Amino acid sequence: MAAWIVLPGLPARLVLLGLLALPRGAEPSCFCQVTGYLDDCTCDVETIDAFNNYKLFPRLNELLQSDYFRYYKVNLQKPCPFWEDNSHCGMRDCAVQPCPSDEVPDGIRAGSYKYSEEANSLAEECEEAKRLGAVDDSLSKETRQAVLQWAQHDDSSDSFCEADDIHSPDAEYVDLLLNPERYTGYKGPDAWKIWNSIYEENCFKPQNVKRPLASGRGDDGGHTFYKWLKGVCVEKRAFYRLISGLHASINIHLSARYLLQDSWSEKKWGPNITEFQQRSFPLHFDENSFFAGNKKEAAKLKEEFRLHFKNISKIMDCVGCFKCRLWGKLQTQGLGTALKILFSENLIEKIPESGPSYGFQLTRQEIVALFNAFGRVSTSVKELENFRNLLQNMR
């Protein structure tokens, strides 16, 4: 049991590291010239590229093809909690096709948690369970009983996301492989409103400091903004960079899988260099430096950190494109799960080597979101290499 809990620790660190490493907006250096050490990190760009592109990406990409990680339960019908908005993207590429219930494997459909009573009791599904990675026959009776109590576990106090109620009639399973993240045509004022709300209201930024690429930013090329960013504490600086890195990562995905041809006979998706240019702009950072000062102030800042990110997860229900909403919700939950893991160090240290864990637990939804967000960041780093090569060939 403990091994399944601790295992996401590595992807959690790498998810955050990957987001910190992605290019952001109008920062001084061109993405194709980024090199050397990263601010607030203990690694360099070359190490990240080599490790991701040649070791991590191929294995992670294969893992995410498996049934355990491809099915994600989501409620796309939740109303926007912040403003009245009934406008939805009417383009066909914005649509999401949910899975009929009989197409979802039994081991997953039986429950939302990684181990379910049904999955553990059906011996005839052993091979299926092995393929899903969802069953451990060595679980003791005590552990199995503890797992059944997970459904009643209320982790709202340490959650960084506003999670969907997966028992709601509106929550449906989606096959992520059949609904890939790619360009849908969703852009303009509605899309800008989402990101503007995230940056202006949830990134600890004072209203009088205009971020680069924002309307009314001034003519100083972002000098005031970056001066402000360097002056804030490492935690707030990292928070902004994580959100900005997520934004950059999503932009890379949409540019790498752009609709290049749409005819009655064929649709063709591929890298769009013009779109990419318009949208641009030891292997982990030292998270021990986070919230390491005065305990009272650190606790207050950590709670602010959690609430700001939780608010961002709620904004995903305001996205008018359902496919964009699906991947936005999944990636924010994945990033929120990474933060939950990294900021629960004391609870994780108390996990027994054997037997059940009551203090720190992850749902299957969180694990699926974490690894898929991990895959999205890994894909972004890989796609950056592809775009660098395409741009160099154009010179």
C-alpha positions as CSV (number, residue, x, y, z in Angstrom):
1,M,0.0,0.0,0.0
2,A,2.7,2.5,1.0
3,A,4.5,1.9,-2.3
4,W,1.4,3.0,-4.2
5,I,1.1,6.1,-2.1
6,V,4.8,7.2,-2.3
7,L,5.2,6.4,-6.0
8,P,3.5,9.6,-7.2
9,G,6.1,11.7,-5.4
10,L,8.6,11.5,-8.3
11,P,6.0,12.5,-11.0
12,A,4.8,15.2,-8.6
13,R,8.2,16.8,-8.5
14,L,8.8,16.4,-12.3
15,V,5.3,17.9,-13.1
16,L,6.2,21.1,-11.2
17,L,9.8,21.1,-12.5
18,G,8.6,20.7,-16.1
19,L,6.2,23.7,-15.8
20,L,8.9,25.8,-14.2
21,A,11.2,25.0,-17.2
22,L,8.8,26.0,-20.0
23,P,9.2,29.4,-21.7
24,R,6.9,32.1,-20.5
25,G,5.5,35.0,-22.4
26,A,7.7,38.0,-23.1
27,E,10.7,37.0,-20.9
28,P,14.0,38.3,-22.3
29,S,15.5,35.2,-23.9
30,C,14.0,33.4,-26.9
31,F,12.8,29.9,-26.1
32,C,15.1,28.4,-28.8
33,Q,18.1,29.9,-26.9
34,V,17.1,28.9,-23.4
35,T,20.1,27.2,-21.8
36,G,21.8,26.8,-18.4
37,Y,20.3,26.8,-15.0
38,L,16.8,27.8,-14.2
39,D,15.8,30.4,-11.6
40,D,14.9,28.8,-8.2
41,C,15.8,25.3,-9.5
42,T,18.8,23.1,-9.0
43,C,19.0,21.8,-12.5
44,D,19.6,23.0,-16.0
45,V,17.7,23.1,-19.3
46,E,19.9,20.6,-21.0
47,T,19.5,18.0,-18.3
48,I,15.7,18.3,-18.4
49,D,15.6,18.1,-22.2
50,A,17.8,15.0,-22.4
51,F,16.1,13.2,-19.5
52,N,12.6,13.9,-20.8
53,N,13.0,13.4,-24.5
54,Y,15.1,10.3,-24.5
55,K,14.2,8.4,-21.3
56,L,11.0,9.7,-19.8
57,F,8.7,10.7,-22.7
58,P,8.7,7.3,-24.5
59,R,7.9,5.3,-21.4
60,L,5.3,7.7,-20.1
61,N,3.6,7.9,-23.4
62,E,3.3,4.1,-23.5
63,L,2.0,4.0,-19.9
64,L,-0.8,6.5,-20.7
65,Q,-2.1,4.3,-23.4
66,S,-3.2,1.7,-20.8
67,D,-6.8,1.5,-19.7
68,Y,-6.0,2.6,-16.1
69,F,-4.8,6.0,-17.2
70,R,-7.0,6.6,-20.3
71,Y,-10.4,6.6,-18.6
72,Y,-11.2,9.8,-16.6
73,K,-14.5,10.6,-15.0
74,V,-15.5,14.3,-15.3
75,N,-18.5,16.5,-15.0
76,L,-18.6,18.9,-17.9
77,Q,-22.0,20.3,-17.1
78,K,-21.2,22.3,-14.0
79,P,-22.1,26.0,-14.3
80,C,-19.5,28.7,-14.1
81,P,-19.4,29.9,-10.4
82,F,-18.0,33.3,-11.1
83,W,-20.0,34.9,-13.9
84,E,-23.1,34.2,-15.9
85,D,-22.0,32.7,-19.1
86,N,-24.2,30.4,-21.3
87,S,-22.0,30.8,-24.4
88,H,-20.5,27.4,-25.5
89,C,-18.2,26.7,-28.4
90,G,-20.4,25.5,-31.3
91,M,-17.6,24.1,-33.4
92,R,-17.6,20.3,-33.7
93,D,-14.0,20.0,-32.6
94,C,-15.0,21.4,-29.2
95,A,-17.3,18.5,-28.5
96,V,-16.4,15.6,-26.1
97,Q,-17.6,12.1,-26.7
98,P,-18.2,10.3,-23.4
99,C,-17.9,6.5,-23.1
100,P,-21.0,4.3,-22.9
101,S,-20.9,2.6,-19.5
102,D,-20.5,-0.9,-21.0
103,E,-17.3,0.2,-22.7
104,V,-15.5,1.1,-19.4
105,P,-13.6,-1.8,-18.0
106,D,-15.2,-3.4,-14.9
107,G,-12.1,-2.8,-12.7
108,I,-12.5,0.9,-13.3
109,R,-16.3,1.2,-13.4
110,A,-16.6,-0.6,-10.1
111,G,-15.4,2.4,-8.2
112,S,-13.6,5.7,-8.3
113,Y,-10.7,4.5,-6.1
114,K,-7.7,2.6,-7.1
115,Y,-8.7,-0.6,-5.2
116,S,-12.3,-1.5,-5.2
117,E,-14.1,-4.3,-3.4
118,E,-15.4,-5.8,-6.6
119,A,-12.0,-5.6,-8.4
120,N,-10.3,-7.4,-5.5
121,S,-12.9,-10.1,-5.1
122,L,-13.3,-11.2,-8.8
123,A,-10.5,-13.7,-9.3
124,E,-11.6,-14.5,-12.8
125,E,-10.6,-10.9,-13.8
126,C,-7.0,-11.3,-12.7
127,E,-5.5,-10.8,-16.1
128,E,-7.7,-7.8,-16.7
129,A,-6.7,-6.4,-13.4
130,K,-3.1,-7.0,-14.0
131,R,-3.3,-5.0,-17.2
132,L,-5.1,-2.2,-15.5
133,G,-2.6,-2.2,-12.6
134,A,-5.5,-1.9,-10.2
135,V,-5.3,-5.0,-8.1
136,D,-2.8,-6.3,-5.6
137,D,-3.7,-9.8,-4.4
138,S,-1.3,-9.5,-1.5
139,L,-3.5,-7.0,0.3
140,S,-4.4,-8.1,3.8
141,K,-7.9,-8.3,5.1
142,E,-7.1,-5.2,7.3
143,T,-5.9,-3.3,4.3
144,R,-8.9,-4.2,2.2
145,Q,-11.2,-3.0,4.9
146,A,-9.3,0.3,5.2
147,V,-9.5,0.8,1.5
148,L,-13.3,0.6,1.6
149,Q,-13.3,3.5,4.0
150,W,-11.6,5.8,1.5
151,A,-14.9,6.8,0.0
152,Q,-15.8,8.5,3.3
153,H,-12.4,10.2,3.5
154,D,-12.8,13.9,3.5
155,D,-9.6,15.5,2.3
156,S,-10.9,19.0,1.7
157,S,-8.5,20.4,4.2
158,D,-5.4,19.5,2.1
159,S,-7.0,19.6,-1.4
160,F,-5.7,22.1,-3.9
161,C,-8.5,21.5,-6.3
162,E,-12.3,21.8,-6.5
163,A,-12.8,18.2,-7.5
164,D,-15.9,17.0,-9.4
165,D,-18.5,14.9,-7.6
166,I,-17.9,11.8,-9.6
167,H,-21.1,10.2,-8.2
168,S,-23.2,13.0,-9.8
169,P,-25.5,11.9,-12.6
170,D,-23.7,14.4,-14.8
171,A,-20.3,12.9,-14.3
172,E,-19.3,10.6,-17.2
173,Y,-16.2,8.6,-18.2
174,V,-14.2,9.9,-21.1
175,D,-11.6,8.0,-23.1
176,L,-8.8,10.5,-23.2
177,L,-7.2,8.8,-26.2
178,L,-10.4,9.4,-28.3
179,N,-10.7,13.0,-27.1
180,P,-7.1,14.3,-27.5
181,E,-6.0,17.8,-26.5
182,R,-5.6,19.8,-29.7
183,Y,-6.6,23.0,-31.4
184,T,-10.4,23.4,-31.5
185,G,-10.8,27.0,-32.7
186,Y,-11.7,28.2,-29.3
187,K,-10.1,31.6,-28.9
188,G,-10.9,35.3,-28.7
189,P,-12.5,37.3,-25.8
190,D,-14.0,34.2,-24.1
191,A,-10.7,32.3,-23.9
192,W,-8.9,35.5,-22.9
193,K,-11.3,36.1,-20.1
194,I,-10.4,32.8,-18.6
195,W,-6.7,33.3,-18.5
196,N,-7.1,37.0,-17.5
197,S,-9.1,35.9,-14.5
198,I,-6.5,33.4,-13.5
199,Y,-3.6,35.8,-13.7
200,E,-5.1,39.0,-12.4
201,E,-7.1,37.5,-9.6
202,N,-5.3,34.4,-8.5
203,C,-1.5,35.0,-8.8
204,F,-0.8,37.2,-5.8
205,K,-0.2,40.1,-8.3
206,P,-1.1,43.6,-7.4
207,Q,-3.5,45.2,-9.8
208,N,-1.2,48.1,-10.7
209,V,1.5,45.8,-12.0
210,K,0.7,44.8,-15.5
211,R,1.9,41.5,-16.7
212,P,3.4,41.1,-20.2
213,L,0.9,40.5,-23.0
214,A,-1.9,41.9,-20.9
215,S,-4.1,44.7,-22.2
216,G,-2.9,48.1,-21.0
217,R,0.5,46.7,-20.0
218,G,2.4,49.8,-20.8
219,D,5.4,50.3,-23.0
220,D,8.2,49.1,-20.7
221,G,8.3,45.6,-22.2
222,G,7.4,43.9,-19.0
223,H,10.3,45.5,-17.0
224,T,8.0,46.6,-14.1
225,F,6.4,43.2,-14.0
226,Y,9.7,41.2,-13.9
227,K,11.1,43.6,-11.3
228,W,8.0,42.9,-9.1
229,L,8.3,39.1,-9.7
230,K,12.0,39.0,-8.6
231,G,11.1,41.0,-5.5
232,V,8.4,38.6,-4.1
233,C,9.1,35.5,-2.0
234,V,10.1,32.2,-3.7
235,E,6.7,30.7,-3.0
236,K,4.7,33.4,-4.8
237,R,7.3,33.5,-7.6
238,A,7.0,29.7,-8.0
239,F,3.2,29.9,-8.0
240,Y,3.1,32.4,-10.8
241,R,5.6,30.3,-12.8
242,L,3.6,27.2,-12.3
243,I,0.5,28.8,-13.7
244,S,2.4,30.5,-16.5
245,G,4.1,27.2,-17.3
246,L,0.7,25.5,-17.5
247,H,-0.4,28.2,-19.9
248,A,2.7,27.8,-22.0
249,S,2.3,24.0,-22.0
250,I,-1.3,24.2,-23.2
251,N,-0.3,26.6,-25.9
252,I,2.4,24.2,-27.1
253,H,-0.2,21.3,-27.3
254,L,-2.6,23.4,-29.3
255,S,0.1,24.5,-31.7
256,A,1.6,21.0,-32.1
257,R,-1.8,19.5,-33.0
258,Y,-3.3,22.2,-35.1
259,L,-6.0,21.6,-37.7
260,L,-4.0,22.0,-40.9
261,Q,-6.5,20.6,-43.3
262,D,-10.3,20.3,-43.0
263,S,-12.0,18.9,-46.1
264,W,-14.9,16.6,-46.7
265,S,-12.6,13.7,-47.2
266,E,-9.9,14.2,-44.7
267,K,-8.8,16.1,-41.5
268,K,-5.1,16.6,-41.0
269,W,-3.5,17.7,-37.7
270,G,0.1,18.7,-37.2
271,P,2.5,21.4,-36.0
272,N,1.7,25.0,-36.9
273,I,4.8,27.1,-36.6
274,T,3.0,30.4,-37.1
275,E,0.5,29.6,-34.4
276,F,3.3,28.6,-32.1
277,Q,5.2,31.8,-32.6
278,Q,2.0,33.8,-31.9
279,R,1.3,32.0,-28.7
280,S,4.9,32.1,-27.4
281,F,6.8,33.4,-26.0
282,P,19.5,15.9,-9.2
283,L,16.3,16.5,-11.2
284,H,13.9,18.6,-9.1
285,F,13.7,22.1,-7.6
286,D,14.3,22.5,-3.9
287,E,10.8,22.4,-2.5
288,N,12.3,22.3,1.0
289,S,12.8,26.1,0.6
290,F,9.0,26.5,0.4
291,F,7.3,27.6,3.6
292,A,10.5,27.3,5.5
293,G,10.4,30.5,7.4
294,N,8.4,31.6,10.5
295,K,5.9,28.7,11.1
296,K,2.9,30.9,11.6
297,E,3.6,33.0,8.5
298,A,4.5,29.9,6.5
299,A,1.2,28.2,7.4
300,K,-0.7,31.4,6.4
301,L,1.1,31.6,3.1
302,K,0.5,27.9,2.4
303,E,-3.2,28.3,3.0
304,E,-3.3,31.3,0.6
305,F,-1.4,29.2,-1.9
306,R,-3.9,26.4,-1.6
307,L,-7.0,28.6,-1.9
308,H,-5.6,30.5,-4.9
309,F,-5.0,27.3,-6.8
310,K,-8.4,25.9,-5.7
311,N,-10.0,29.0,-7.1
312,I,-8.2,28.5,-10.4
313,S,-9.6,24.9,-10.6
314,K,-13.1,26.3,-10.3
315,I,-12.5,28.7,-13.2
316,M,-12.1,25.6,-15.5
317,D,-15.9,25.2,-15.3
318,C,-16.2,28.6,-17.1
319,V,-14.3,27.4,-20.2
320,G,-16.8,27.4,-23.1
321,C,-15.1,24.7,-25.2
322,F,-15.9,21.3,-23.7
323,K,-12.7,19.6,-24.9
324,C,-10.7,22.5,-23.6
325,R,-12.6,22.3,-20.3
326,L,-11.9,18.5,-20.1
327,W,-8.2,18.9,-20.5
328,G,-8.1,22.1,-18.3
329,K,-9.9,20.3,-15.5
330,L,-7.7,17.3,-15.8
331,Q,-4.4,19.2,-15.9
332,T,-5.3,21.5,-13.0
333,Q,-6.3,18.5,-10.9
334,G,-3.1,16.8,-11.8
335,L,-1.1,19.9,-10.8
336,G,-3.1,20.3,-7.7
337,T,-2.4,16.6,-6.8
338,A,1.3,17.3,-7.3
339,L,1.1,20.2,-4.9
340,K,-0.9,18.1,-2.4
341,I,1.9,15.4,-2.4
342,L,4.7,17.9,-2.1
343,F,3.1,19.8,0.7
344,S,2.1,16.7,2.7
345,E,5.6,15.6,3.6
346,N,4.9,15.1,7.2
347,L,1.9,12.9,6.5
348,I,3.7,10.9,3.9
349,E,6.7,10.3,6.3
350,K,4.2,8.7,8.8
351,I,2.9,6.2,6.2
352,P,3.6,2.7,7.6
353,E,5.8,0.3,5.6
354,S,3.0,-2.2,5.7
355,G,-0.7,-2.0,6.4
356,P,-3.2,0.8,5.7
357,S,-2.6,4.5,5.6
358,Y,-5.2,6.8,7.2
359,G,-3.4,10.1,7.1
360,F,-2.6,10.5,3.4
361,Q,-4.5,8.9,0.6
362,L,-5.0,9.5,-3.2
363,T,-8.1,8.6,-5.2
364,R,-7.8,7.0,-8.6
365,Q,-9.1,10.3,-10.1
366,E,-6.1,12.1,-8.5
367,I,-3.6,9.5,-9.7
368,V,-5.0,9.5,-13.3
369,A,-5.0,13.3,-13.4
370,L,-1.4,13.4,-12.0
371,F,0.1,11.1,-14.5
372,N,-1.8,12.6,-17.4
373,A,-0.7,16.1,-16.4
374,F,2.8,14.6,-16.1
375,G,2.4,13.3,-19.7
376,R,1.2,16.7,-21.0
377,V,4.2,18.5,-19.5
378,S,6.5,15.8,-20.9
379,T,4.9,16.2,-24.3
380,S,5.4,19.9,-24.2
381,V,9.1,19.6,-23.5
382,K,9.4,17.1,-26.4
383,E,7.4,19.3,-28.7
384,L,9.6,22.3,-27.9
385,E,12.5,20.3,-29.4
386,N,10.4,19.6,-32.6
387,F,9.5,23.3,-33.0
388,R,13.2,24.3,-32.5
389,N,14.2,22.0,-35.3
390,L,11.4,23.3,-37.6
391,L,12.3,26.9,-37.0
392,Q,16.1,26.2,-37.6
393,N,15.2,24.5,-40.9
394,M,13.4,27.6,-42.0
395,R,16.4,29.9,-41.5
